[in-house]
């Protein structure tokens, strides 16, 4: 199973975008998208660096917030399990 975290577009160039997710930036190809992309949009990106879906900002931010909550819960469970809480 694969999970794509929404990545926020911070810059655009011809056929490519610079995206940021969880503090990491990378260049991705827009070749697979059939709709325009703007700075501030969120993209779902395949492991090979191709954006495959555009999300509006509200949906992207909501998805990231949910992911952060899940990660925090996982960290809390791991800390209890290994005695570091």
N, CA, C and O atoms as a Tinker XYZ file with bonds, in Angstrom:
   340  protein
     1  N      0.840000   -1.172000    0.000000    73     2
     2  CA     0.000000    0.000000    0.000000    64     1     3
     3  C      0.891000    1.243000    0.000000    63     2     4     5
     4  O      1.956000    1.265000    0.616000    81     3
     5  N      0.431000    2.263000   -0.700000    73     3     6
     6  CA     1.187000    3.503000   -0.804000    64     5     7
     7  C      0.344000    4.645000   -0.242000    63     6     8     9
     8  O     -0.867000    4.693000   -0.457000    81     7
     9  N      0.975000    5.543000    0.462000    73     7    10
    10  CA     0.297000    6.709000    1.013000    64     9    11
    11  C      1.020000    7.950000    0.532000    63    10    12    13
    12  O      2.215000    8.117000    0.771000    81    11
    13  N      0.284000    8.827000   -0.153000    73    11    14
    14  CA     0.887000   10.064000   -0.656000    64    13    15
    15  C      0.485000   11.215000    0.251000    63    14    16    17
    16  O     -0.701000   11.437000    0.497000    81    15
    17  N      1.473000   11.944000    0.745000    73    15    18
    18  CA     1.196000   13.130000    1.552000    64    17    19
    19  C      1.080000   14.327000    0.615000    63    18    20    21
    20  O      1.921000   14.497000   -0.267000    81    19
    21  N      0.067000   15.150000    0.787000    73    19    22
    22  CA    -0.065000   16.335000   -0.067000    64    21    23
    23  C      1.157000   17.241000    0.064000    63    22    24    25
    24  O      1.633000   17.516000    1.165000    81    23
    25  N      1.649000   17.695000   -1.079000    73    23    26
    26  CA     2.822000   18.565000   -1.131000    64    25    27
    27  C      2.409000   19.912000   -1.698000    63    26    28    29
    28  O      1.791000   19.972000   -2.761000    81    27
    29  N      2.744000   21.003000   -0.999000    73    27    30
    30  CA     2.332000   22.354000   -1.400000    64    29    31
    31  C      3.281000   22.896000   -2.468000    63    30    32    33
    32  O      4.502000   22.827000   -2.328000    81    31
    33  N      2.695000   23.434000   -3.532000    73    31    34
    34  CA     3.482000   24.026000   -4.615000    64    33    35
    35  C      4.040000   25.369000   -4.136000    63    34    36    37
    36  O      3.288000   26.250000   -3.719000    81    35
    37  N      5.374000   25.513000   -4.202000    73    35    38
    38  CA     6.014000   26.763000   -3.792000    64    37    39
    39  C      6.613000   27.518000   -4.975000    63    38    40    41
    40  O      6.907000   28.707000   -4.862000    81    39
    41  N      6.795000   26.838000   -6.108000    73    39    42
    42  CA     7.324000   27.493000   -7.311000    64    41    43
    43  C      6.966000   26.652000   -8.524000    63    42    44    45
    44  O      6.807000   25.435000   -8.441000    81    43
    45  N      6.845000   27.342000   -9.662000    73    43    46
    46  CA     6.525000   26.660000  -10.916000    64    45    47
    47  C      7.550000   27.013000  -11.977000    63    46    48    49
    48  O      8.040000   28.141000  -12.039000    81    47
    49  N      7.867000   26.036000  -12.807000    73    47    50
    50  CA     8.695000   26.233000  -13.989000    64    49    51
    51  C      7.996000   25.466000  -15.110000    63    50    52    53
    52  O      6.999000   24.790000  -14.858000    81    51
    53  N      8.479000   25.556000  -16.295000    73    51    54
    54  CA     7.826000   24.896000  -17.414000    64    53    55
    55  C      7.790000   23.376000  -17.219000    63    54    56    57
    56  O      8.822000   22.707000  -17.281000    81    55
    57  N      6.589000   22.845000  -16.982000    73    55    58
    58  CA     6.418000   21.403000  -16.837000    64    57    59
    59  C      6.837000   20.827000  -15.502000    63    58    60    61
    60  O      6.757000   19.614000  -15.309000    81    59
    61  N      7.282000   21.660000  -14.573000    73    59    62
    62  CA     7.722000   21.178000  -13.266000    64    61    63
    63  C      7.253000   22.102000  -12.159000    63    62    64    65
    64  O      6.910000   23.261000  -12.391000    81    63
    65  N      7.248000   21.564000  -10.956000    73    63    66
    66  CA     6.921000   22.371000   -9.777000    64    65    67
    67  C      7.896000   22.024000   -8.664000    63    66    68    69
    68  O      8.364000   20.890000   -8.561000    81    67
    69  N      8.191000   23.004000   -7.843000    73    67    70
    70  CA     8.897000   22.761000   -6.591000    64    69    71
    71  C      7.821000   22.650000   -5.533000    63    70    72    73
    72  O      7.001000   23.554000   -5.377000    81    71
    73  N      7.821000   21.540000   -4.801000    73    71    74
    74  CA     6.815000   21.303000   -3.772000    64    73    75
    75  C      7.491000   21.129000   -2.429000    63    74    76    77
    76  O      8.672000   20.793000   -2.348000    81    75
    77  N      6.719000   21.365000   -1.369000    73    75    78
    78  CA     7.227000   21.231000    0.005000    64    77    79
    79  C      6.237000   20.407000    0.812000    63    78    80    81
    80  O      5.027000   20.625000    0.750000    81    79
    81  N      6.773000   19.458000    1.569000    73    79    82
    82  CA     5.950000   18.630000    2.447000    64    81    83
    83  C      6.774000   18.268000    3.673000    63    82    84    85
    84  O      7.877000   17.734000    3.551000    81    83
    85  N      6.241000   18.559000    4.851000    73    83    86
    86  CA     6.921000   18.274000    6.117000    64    85    87
    87  C      8.344000   18.838000    6.125000    63    86    88    89
    88  O      9.272000   18.200000    6.622000    81    87
    89  N      8.502000   20.048000    5.566000    73    87    90
    90  CA     9.785000   20.727000    5.600000    64    89    91
    91  C     10.779000   20.316000    4.527000    63    90    92    93
    92  O     11.879000   20.866000    4.469000    81    91
    93  N     10.422000   19.375000    3.688000    73    91    94
    94  CA    11.314000   18.908000    2.621000    64    93    95
    95  C     10.825000   19.431000    1.273000    63    94    96    97
    96  O      9.632000   19.368000    0.976000    81    95
    97  N     11.739000   19.942000    0.467000    73    95    98
    98  CA    11.384000   20.420000   -0.875000    64    97    99
    99  C     11.951000   19.477000   -1.917000    63    98   100   101
   100  O     13.010000   18.877000   -1.733000    81    99
   101  N     11.206000   19.358000   -3.039000    73    99   102
   102  CA    11.706000   18.569000   -4.167000    64   101   103
   103  C     11.040000   19.033000   -5.447000    63   102   104   105
   104  O      9.991000   19.678000   -5.434000    81   103
   105  N     11.683000   18.685000   -6.551000    73   103   106
   106  CA    11.155000   19.012000   -7.874000    64   105   107
   107  C     10.303000   17.841000   -8.355000    63   106   108   109
   108  O     10.700000   16.684000   -8.220000    81   107
   109  N      9.130000   18.144000   -8.918000    73   107   110
   110  CA     8.265000   17.097000   -9.445000    64   109   111
   111  C      7.808000   17.475000  -10.852000    63   110   112   113
   112  O      7.731000   18.650000  -11.208000    81   111
   113  N      7.511000   16.451000  -11.633000    73   111   114
   114  CA     7.021000   16.648000  -12.988000    64   113   115
   115  C      5.505000   16.832000  -12.966000    63   114   116   117
   116  O      4.802000   16.188000  -12.189000    81   115
   117  N      5.016000   17.718000  -13.828000    73   115   118
   118  CA     3.575000   17.959000  -13.964000    64   117   119
   119  C      3.015000   17.263000  -15.199000    63   118   120   121
   120  O      1.873000   17.513000  -15.585000    81   119
   121  N      3.801000   16.398000  -15.819000    73   119   122
   122  CA     3.443000   15.749000  -17.072000    64   121   123
   123  C      2.116000   14.988000  -17.015000    63   122   124   125
   124  O      1.389000   14.957000  -18.008000    81   123
   125  N      1.791000   14.384000  -15.890000    73   123   126
   126  CA     0.585000   13.559000  -15.793000    64   125   127
   127  C     -0.688000   14.353000  -15.489000    63   126   128   129
   128  O     -1.787000   13.800000  -15.539000    81   127
   129  N     -0.550000   15.634000  -15.177000    73   127   130
   130  CA    -1.721000   16.445000  -14.830000    64   129   131
   131  C     -2.341000   17.059000  -16.078000    63   130   132   133
   132  O     -1.636000   17.500000  -16.985000    81   131
   133  N     -3.676000   17.081000  -16.110000    73   131   134
   134  CA    -4.372000   17.679000  -17.252000    64   133   135
   135  C     -5.128000   18.946000  -16.854000    63   134   136   137
   136  O     -6.063000   19.364000  -17.538000    81   135
   137  N     -4.715000   19.544000  -15.750000    73   135   138
   138  CA    -5.325000   20.792000  -15.291000    64   137   139
   139  C     -4.230000   21.742000  -14.831000    63   138   140   141
   140  O     -3.137000   21.306000  -14.470000    81   139
   141  N     -4.520000   23.038000  -14.843000    73   139   142
   142  CA    -3.491000   23.994000  -14.429000    64   141   143
   143  C     -3.172000   23.879000  -12.933000    63   142   144   145
   144  O     -4.014000   23.491000  -12.124000    81   143
   145  N     -1.941000   24.227000  -12.602000    73   143   146
   146  CA    -1.459000   24.195000  -11.223000    64   145   147
   147  C     -0.957000   25.590000  -10.876000    63   146   148   149
   148  O     -0.321000   26.252000  -11.696000    81   147
   149  N     -1.248000   26.033000   -9.652000    73   147   150
   150  CA    -0.819000   27.357000   -9.201000    64   149   151
   151  C     -0.033000   27.212000   -7.894000    63   150   152   153
   152  O     -0.200000   26.240000   -7.157000    81   151
   153  N      0.819000   28.191000   -7.628000    73   151   154
   154  CA     1.514000   28.239000   -6.342000    64   153   155
   155  C      0.450000   28.264000   -5.241000    63   154   156   157
   156  O     -0.513000   29.027000   -5.317000    81   155
   157  N      0.630000   27.429000   -4.227000    73   155   158
   158  CA    -0.338000   27.313000   -3.142000    64   157   159
   159  C     -1.225000   26.092000   -3.261000    63   158   160   161
   160  O     -1.806000   25.657000   -2.267000    81   159
   161  N     -1.347000   25.518000   -4.471000    73   159   162
   162  CA    -2.085000   24.268000   -4.636000    64   161   163
   163  C     -1.325000   23.151000   -3.940000    63   162   164   165
   164  O     -0.142000   23.291000   -3.630000    81   163
   165  N     -2.003000   22.056000   -3.700000    73   163   166
   166  CA    -1.380000   20.861000   -3.152000    64   165   167
   167  C     -1.436000   19.762000   -4.197000    63   166   168   169
   168  O     -2.435000   19.610000   -4.901000    81   167
   169  N     -0.349000   18.993000   -4.295000    73   167   170
   170  CA    -0.258000   17.909000   -5.257000    64   169   171
   171  C      0.002000   16.595000   -4.533000    63   170   172   173
   172  O      0.683000   16.557000   -3.508000    81   171
   173  N     -0.551000   15.522000   -5.084000    73   171   174
   174  CA    -0.166000   14.181000   -4.661000    64   173   175
   175  C      0.874000   13.716000   -5.662000    63   174   176   177
   176  O      0.688000   13.855000   -6.871000    81   175
   177  N      1.980000   13.159000   -5.152000    73   175   178
   178  CA     3.134000   12.849000   -5.988000    64   177   179
   179  C      3.484000   11.374000   -5.857000    63   178   180   181
   180  O      3.571000   10.841000   -4.750000    81   179
   181  N      3.686000   10.718000   -7.004000    73   179   182
   182  CA     4.122000    9.321000   -7.014000    64   181   183
   183  C      5.583000    9.230000   -6.599000    63   182   184   185
   184  O      6.315000   10.220000   -6.628000    81   183
   185  N      5.992000    8.042000   -6.216000    73   183   186
   186  CA     7.368000    7.821000   -5.780000    64   185   187
   187  C      8.376000    8.228000   -6.847000    63   186   188   189
   188  O      9.488000    8.628000   -6.503000    81   187
   189  N      8.032000    8.142000   -8.117000    73   187   190
   190  CA     8.948000    8.493000   -9.194000    64   189   191
   191  C      9.071000    9.983000   -9.452000    63   190   192   193
   192  O      9.812000   10.396000  -10.343000    81   191
   193  N      8.344000   10.811000   -8.673000    73   191   194
   194  CA     8.451000   12.254000   -8.829000    64   193   195
   195  C      7.468000   12.859000   -9.807000    63   194   196   197
   196  O      7.685000   13.971000  -10.289000    81   195
   197  N      6.385000   12.147000  -10.113000    73   195   198
   198  CA     5.344000   12.665000  -10.991000    64   197   199
   199  C      4.106000   13.016000  -10.172000    63   198   200   201
   200  O      3.555000   12.167000   -9.471000    81   199
   201  N      3.673000   14.275000  -10.266000    73   199   202
   202  CA     2.415000   14.661000   -9.611000    64   201   203
   203  C      1.273000   14.006000  -10.377000    63   202   204   205
   204  O      1.255000   14.028000  -11.608000    81   203
   205  N      0.316000   13.419000   -9.649000    73   203   206
   206  CA    -0.785000   12.743000  -10.335000    64   205   207
   207  C     -2.156000   13.302000   -9.979000    63   206   208   209
   208  O     -3.149000   12.937000  -10.608000    81   207
   209  N     -2.230000   14.182000   -8.983000    73   207   210
   210  CA    -3.524000   14.776000   -8.620000    64   209   211
   211  C     -3.294000   16.123000   -7.948000    63   210   212   213
   212  O     -2.370000   16.287000   -7.151000    81   211
   213  N     -4.159000   17.092000   -8.286000    73   211   214
   214  CA    -4.114000   18.417000   -7.662000    64   213   215
   215  C     -5.227000   18.490000   -6.627000    63   214   216   217
   216  O     -6.330000   17.995000   -6.861000    81   215
   217  N     -4.942000   19.106000   -5.484000    73   215   218
   218  CA    -5.927000   19.315000   -4.419000    64   217   219
   219  C     -5.983000   20.808000   -4.124000    63   218   220   221
   220  O     -4.990000   21.517000   -4.290000    81   219
   221  N     -7.146000   21.282000   -3.687000    73   219   222
   222  CA    -7.174000   22.681000   -3.262000    64   221   223
   223  C     -6.519000   22.790000   -1.889000    63   222   224   225
   224  O     -6.313000   21.787000   -1.205000    81   223
   225  N     -6.198000   24.006000   -1.501000    73   223   226
   226  CA    -5.436000   24.232000   -0.270000    64   225   227
   227  C     -6.149000   23.688000    0.964000    63   226   228   229
   228  O     -5.507000   23.090000    1.827000    81   227
   229  N     -7.461000   23.884000    1.064000    73   227   230
   230  CA    -8.195000   23.430000    2.252000    64   229   231
   231  C     -8.114000   21.914000    2.399000    63   230   232   233
   232  O     -7.896000   21.414000    3.502000    81   231
   233  N     -8.286000   21.181000    1.309000    73   231   234
   234  CA    -8.222000   19.715000    1.362000    64   233   235
   235  C     -6.807000   19.245000    1.680000    63   234   236   237
   236  O     -6.626000   18.310000    2.459000    81   235
   237  N     -5.808000   19.883000    1.087000    73   235   238
   238  CA    -4.423000   19.509000    1.356000    64   237   239
   239  C     -4.038000   19.734000    2.803000    63   238   240   241
   240  O     -3.405000   18.879000    3.424000    81   239
   241  N     -4.420000   20.888000    3.345000    73   239   242
   242  CA    -4.090000   21.200000    4.741000    64   241   243
   243  C     -4.816000   20.269000    5.704000    63   242   244   245
   244  O     -4.247000   19.856000    6.715000    81   243
   245  N     -6.072000   19.935000    5.398000    73   243   246
   246  CA    -6.831000   19.008000    6.253000    64   245   247
   247  C     -6.188000   17.622000    6.252000    63   246   248   249
   248  O     -6.098000   16.981000    7.299000    81   247
   249  N     -5.745000   17.159000    5.093000    73   247   250
   250  CA    -5.099000   15.847000    5.007000    64   249   251
   251  C     -3.787000   15.831000    5.789000    63   250   252   253
   252  O     -3.498000   14.862000    6.491000    81   251
   253  N     -2.990000   16.895000    5.674000    73   251   254
   254  CA    -1.732000   16.962000    6.424000    64   253   255
   255  C     -1.974000   17.007000    7.926000    63   254   256   257
   256  O     -1.242000   16.384000    8.695000    81   255
   257  N     -3.000000   17.740000    8.345000    73   255   258
   258  CA    -3.332000   17.808000    9.769000    64   257   259
   259  C     -3.702000   16.419000   10.300000    63   258   260   261
   260  O     -3.275000   16.029000   11.387000    81   259
   261  N     -4.495000   15.684000    9.529000    73   259   262
   262  CA    -4.879000   14.328000    9.941000    64   261   263
   263  C     -3.651000   13.415000   10.019000    63   262   264   265
   264  O     -3.538000   12.597000   10.932000    81   263
   265  N     -2.738000   13.560000    9.061000    73   263   266
   266  CA    -1.529000   12.739000    9.075000    64   265   267
   267  C     -0.664000   13.053000   10.288000    63   266   268   269
   268  O     -0.111000   12.145000   10.908000    81   267
   269  N     -0.542000   14.336000   10.632000    73   267   270
   270  CA     0.243000   14.721000   11.806000    64   269   271
   271  C     -0.361000   14.158000   13.091000    63   270   272   273
   272  O      0.372000   13.731000   13.983000    81   271
   273  N     -1.688000   14.153000   13.191000    73   271   274
   274  CA    -2.349000   13.569000   14.371000    64   273   275
   275  C     -2.051000   12.081000   14.469000    63   274   276   277
   276  O     -1.771000   11.571000   15.554000    81   275
   277  N     -2.111000   11.379000   13.334000    73   275   278
   278  CA    -1.816000    9.943000   13.344000    64   277   279
   279  C     -0.369000    9.684000   13.741000    63   278   280   281
   280  O     -0.088000    8.763000   14.508000    81   279
   281  N      0.539000   10.486000   13.225000    73   279   282
   282  CA     1.952000   10.323000   13.587000    64   281   283
   283  C      2.173000   10.578000   15.071000    63   282   284   285
   284  O      2.956000    9.873000   15.707000    81   283
   285  N      1.494000   11.579000   15.632000    73   283   286
   286  CA     1.627000   11.878000   17.057000    64   285   287
   287  C      1.099000   10.716000   17.892000    63   286   288   289
   288  O      1.701000   10.364000   18.907000    81   287
   289  N     -0.011000   10.119000   17.483000    73   287   290
   290  CA    -0.559000    8.969000   18.211000    64   289   291
   291  C      0.413000    7.797000   18.147000    63   290   292   293
   292  O      0.627000    7.109000   19.145000    81   291
   293  N      0.999000    7.567000   16.980000    73   291   294
   294  CA     1.942000    6.473000   16.815000    64   293   295
   295  C      3.168000    6.688000   17.704000    63   294   296   297
   296  O      3.663000    5.747000   18.324000    81   295
   297  N      3.658000    7.936000   17.762000    73   295   298
   298  CA     4.797000    8.243000   18.622000    64   297   299
   299  C      4.463000    7.980000   20.085000    63   298   300   301
   300  O      5.294000    7.453000   20.824000    81   299
   301  N      3.251000    8.342000   20.513000    73   299   302
   302  CA     2.837000    8.140000   21.900000    64   301   303
   303  C      2.748000    6.653000   22.220000    63   302   304   305
   304  O      3.172000    6.224000   23.294000    81   303
   305  N      2.203000    5.867000   21.305000    73   303   306
   306  CA     2.095000    4.415000   21.515000    64   305   307
   307  C      3.485000    3.803000   21.586000    63   306   308   309
   308  O      3.749000    2.975000   22.458000    81   307
   309  N      4.374000    4.193000   20.686000    73   307   310
   310  CA     5.742000    3.657000   20.690000    64   309   311
   311  C      6.472000    4.016000   21.981000    63   310   312   313
   312  O      7.199000    3.193000   22.536000    81   311
   313  N      6.278000    5.242000   22.457000    73   311   314
   314  CA     6.946000    5.673000   23.689000    64   313   315
   315  C      6.465000    4.837000   24.872000    63   314   316   317
   316  O      7.265000    4.428000   25.714000    81   315
   317  N      5.159000    4.585000   24.935000    73   315   318
   318  CA     4.632000    3.754000   26.034000    64   317   319
   319  C      5.148000    2.329000   25.921000    63   318   320   321
   320  O      5.506000    1.710000   26.923000    81   319
   321  N      5.185000    1.816000   24.712000    73   319   322
   322  CA     5.608000    0.433000   24.510000    64   321   323
   323  C      7.066000    0.235000   24.903000    63   322   324   325
   324  O      7.415000   -0.802000   25.466000    81   323
   325  N      7.919000    1.208000   24.617000    73   323   326
   326  CA     9.342000    1.066000   24.866000    64   325   327
   327  C      9.795000    1.794000   26.126000    63   326   328   329
   328  O     10.995000    1.909000   26.374000    81   327
   329  N      8.851000    2.287000   26.923000    73   327   330
   330  CA     9.182000    2.863000   28.210000    64   329   331
   331  C      9.870000    4.198000   28.193000    63   330   332   333
   332  O     10.582000    4.542000   29.137000    81   331
   333  N      9.668000    4.973000   27.117000    73   331   334
   334  CA    10.312000    6.279000   27.079000    64   333   335
   335  C      9.320000    7.417000   27.260000    63   334   336   337
   336  O      9.618000    8.562000   26.919000    81   335
   337  N      8.138000    7.110000   27.796000    73   335   338
   338  CA     7.148000    8.171000   28.020000    64   337   339
   339  C      7.264000    8.717000   29.408000    63   338   340
   340  O      6.513000    9.618000   29.782000    81   339
